[in-house]
Amino acid sequence: MALSTRQKHILAFIREFIIDNGYPPSIREIGEAADISSTSVVNYNLKALEKKGLIARDRTVSRGIRLPDLIPRLPDISAGLMRIPLLGRIAAGEPIPVPDTDFSLFDGETIELAQGIFPDQEGMYALQVRGDSMIDALVNDGDIVVMKHQQHANNGDMVAAWIKDKEETTLKHFYLENDTVRLQPANPRMQPIFIPAVNVEIQGKVVMVIRQL
């Protein structure tokens, strides 16, 4: 199916934005670029692009739009620093529903890390933790987790897990046990979550925790 003029414009804007900034645009920015005031209209066109395989959307984070043929490399802001986009919040507690839009709670914010701290900078983003289910892993409410976007995990990895049927996301340790996934908190007061493996998607792995004092 051919793209409409509006969809072509949106797709071109997303590509240009990612190349220029190293992270995807928000719903608001797409609407402004396409002269669309309604977020539902923006979402309608994004769903059409997604259905045609031209974009992919990660609903566990804000600014969760990706182009399958374009993985942005994070820009340097100086000779010794790199900048990682801070995309939103993730629950470290009971899973919480993901908002319907891609509005960033930290629109345009980034965190700065020493250049070279990660051998591969592609697909990196940051989230602020909400909740205390991972306190024994030294991840507290308000801390920042740096994520590597990936859709696989090894047992014991701390991941952002998308629970499909509930449209919820949570930060937990991942364990695959036969055809069941155990999402294990690091808090003795909380119980693990057991979910059929087909109902869970890994959206990223924690590679660094930045403590907020």
C-alpha positions as CSV (number, residue, x, y, z in Angstrom):
1,M,0.0,0.0,0.0
2,A,1.4,3.4,-1.0
3,L,2.1,6.0,1.6
4,S,0.1,9.2,1.9
5,T,1.8,12.5,1.5
6,R,1.5,13.1,5.2
7,Q,3.0,9.7,6.0
8,K,5.9,10.3,3.7
9,H,6.6,13.6,5.4
10,I,6.4,12.1,8.9
11,L,8.8,9.2,7.9
12,A,11.3,11.7,6.4
13,F,11.1,13.9,9.5
14,I,11.7,10.9,11.9
15,R,14.7,9.8,9.8
16,E,16.2,13.3,9.7
17,F,15.6,13.9,13.5
18,I,17.3,10.6,14.5
19,I,20.3,11.4,12.3
20,D,20.6,14.9,13.6
21,N,20.0,14.2,17.3
22,G,20.9,10.5,17.9
23,Y,17.5,9.7,19.4
24,P,13.9,9.6,18.0
25,P,11.4,12.5,18.1
26,S,8.4,12.7,20.5
27,I,4.8,12.6,19.4
28,R,4.6,16.4,20.0
29,E,7.6,17.1,17.8
30,I,6.2,14.9,15.0
31,G,2.9,16.7,15.3
32,E,4.6,20.1,15.1
33,A,6.7,19.1,12.1
34,A,3.7,17.7,10.2
35,D,1.4,20.5,11.3
36,I,-0.9,18.1,13.2
37,S,-2.5,19.4,16.4
38,S,-4.1,16.1,17.5
39,T,-1.9,13.4,19.0
40,S,-4.4,10.7,18.0
41,V,-3.9,11.7,14.4
42,V,-0.2,11.4,14.8
43,N,-0.6,8.0,16.4
44,Y,-2.9,6.9,13.6
45,N,-0.2,7.7,11.0
46,L,2.5,6.1,13.1
47,K,0.5,2.9,13.4
48,A,0.1,2.9,9.6
49,L,3.9,3.2,9.2
50,E,4.4,0.5,11.7
51,K,2.0,-1.8,10.0
52,K,3.9,-1.3,6.8
53,G,7.2,-2.2,8.5
54,L,8.7,1.2,8.0
55,I,9.1,2.0,11.7
56,A,9.1,0.0,14.9
57,R,7.8,1.2,18.3
58,D,9.0,0.3,21.7
59,R,6.0,1.0,24.0
60,T,8.0,0.6,27.2
61,V,9.6,4.0,26.8
62,S,8.9,7.5,25.6
63,R,10.4,8.4,22.2
64,G,10.2,4.7,21.4
65,I,10.2,5.0,17.6
66,R,12.9,3.2,15.7
67,L,13.7,2.8,12.0
68,P,14.6,-0.8,11.2
69,D,17.3,0.3,8.8
70,L,18.8,3.0,10.9
71,I,20.4,2.5,14.3
72,P,21.6,5.9,15.5
73,R,25.0,6.4,16.9
74,L,25.1,8.7,19.9
75,P,26.6,12.1,19.3
76,D,29.6,13.4,21.3
77,I,29.1,16.7,23.0
78,S,32.8,17.1,23.6
79,A,36.0,15.2,23.1
80,G,35.6,13.4,26.4
81,L,31.8,13.0,26.8
82,M,28.9,11.3,25.2
83,R,25.2,12.1,25.6
84,I,22.5,9.5,26.2
85,P,18.8,10.5,25.9
86,L,16.8,10.2,29.1
87,L,13.5,8.9,27.7
88,G,11.1,8.5,30.6
89,R,10.4,6.4,33.7
90,I,10.2,2.6,34.4
91,A,8.5,0.9,37.3
92,A,10.6,-1.0,39.8
93,G,7.6,-2.3,41.7
94,E,4.3,-3.5,40.4
95,P,4.1,-3.2,36.6
96,I,2.5,0.0,35.4
97,P,0.6,0.7,32.2
98,V,2.5,2.5,29.5
99,P,1.0,5.8,28.3
100,D,-0.8,5.9,25.0
101,T,1.5,8.5,23.6
102,D,5.2,8.8,23.2
103,F,5.4,12.1,25.2
104,S,8.7,12.2,27.0
105,L,8.5,13.1,30.7
106,F,12.0,14.5,30.3
107,D,11.6,16.1,26.8
108,G,15.0,16.6,25.3
109,E,16.9,15.8,28.5
110,T,20.1,13.7,28.3
111,I,22.7,12.3,30.7
112,E,26.4,12.7,30.1
113,L,28.9,9.9,30.5
114,A,32.6,9.5,29.8
115,Q,33.3,8.8,26.2
116,G,34.5,5.2,25.7
117,I,32.8,3.8,28.8
118,F,30.8,1.5,26.6
119,P,32.5,-0.2,23.6
120,D,29.3,-0.1,21.6
121,Q,27.3,3.1,22.1
122,E,24.5,2.2,19.7
123,G,21.0,1.7,21.0
124,M,21.7,3.2,24.4
125,Y,19.2,5.2,26.4
126,A,18.4,6.0,30.0
127,L,15.3,5.7,32.2
128,Q,14.5,7.0,35.7
129,V,13.4,4.3,38.2
130,R,10.1,4.5,39.9
131,G,9.6,2.1,42.9
132,D,11.8,0.1,45.3
133,S,11.5,-3.5,44.1
134,M,15.2,-3.6,43.1
135,I,16.8,-2.1,46.2
136,D,18.9,-5.1,47.0
137,A,20.4,-4.7,43.6
138,L,21.3,-1.2,44.7
139,V,18.7,0.4,42.4
140,N,16.5,2.8,44.4
141,D,13.6,5.0,43.6
142,G,14.8,8.0,41.5
143,D,18.0,6.4,40.3
144,I,18.8,6.4,36.6
145,V,19.4,3.1,34.7
146,V,21.3,3.1,31.4
147,M,19.8,0.6,29.1
148,K,21.1,-1.2,26.0
149,H,18.2,-1.9,23.6
150,Q,18.0,-5.6,22.9
151,Q,15.3,-8.2,22.7
152,H,17.1,-11.1,24.4
153,A,18.4,-11.7,27.9
154,N,20.3,-14.2,29.9
155,N,19.1,-15.6,33.3
156,G,19.9,-13.1,36.0
157,D,20.0,-10.0,33.7
158,M,18.2,-6.9,34.9
159,V,15.8,-6.0,32.1
160,A,12.9,-3.8,31.0
161,A,10.2,-6.4,30.5
162,W,7.1,-5.7,28.5
163,I,4.0,-7.7,29.6
164,K,2.0,-7.9,26.4
165,D,-1.5,-8.8,27.5
166,K,-1.5,-6.1,30.2
167,E,0.4,-3.5,28.2
168,E,2.7,-2.9,31.2
169,T,6.4,-2.7,31.7
170,T,8.6,-3.4,34.7
171,L,12.2,-3.5,35.8
172,K,13.2,-6.9,37.1
173,H,15.7,-9.7,37.0
174,F,14.9,-12.1,34.2
175,Y,14.8,-15.9,34.5
176,L,13.5,-18.3,31.8
177,E,12.1,-21.5,33.4
178,N,10.9,-23.9,30.7
179,D,8.0,-22.0,29.1
180,T,7.6,-19.5,31.9
181,V,9.4,-16.3,32.6
182,R,10.1,-15.4,36.3
183,L,10.5,-11.6,36.8
184,Q,12.3,-11.5,40.1
185,P,12.4,-8.4,42.3
186,A,15.5,-7.7,44.4
187,N,13.4,-6.9,47.5
188,P,12.5,-9.6,50.1
189,R,9.1,-8.0,50.7
190,M,8.0,-8.5,47.1
191,Q,7.0,-11.6,45.3
192,P,8.2,-12.7,41.8
193,I,6.0,-12.4,38.8
194,F,5.4,-15.6,36.8
195,I,4.3,-15.1,33.2
196,P,4.1,-17.4,30.1
197,A,7.2,-16.7,28.0
198,V,5.1,-16.0,24.9
199,N,3.6,-13.0,26.8
200,V,6.9,-11.3,27.7
201,E,9.1,-9.2,25.5
202,I,12.6,-8.0,26.5
203,Q,13.0,-4.3,25.6
204,G,16.4,-3.6,27.0
205,K,19.1,-4.7,29.5
206,V,20.5,-2.5,32.3
207,V,24.2,-1.8,31.7
208,M,24.7,0.9,34.3
209,V,23.0,2.4,37.4
210,I,23.5,6.1,38.3
211,R,22.6,6.7,41.9
212,Q,20.7,9.8,42.9
213,L,21.8,11.0,46.3
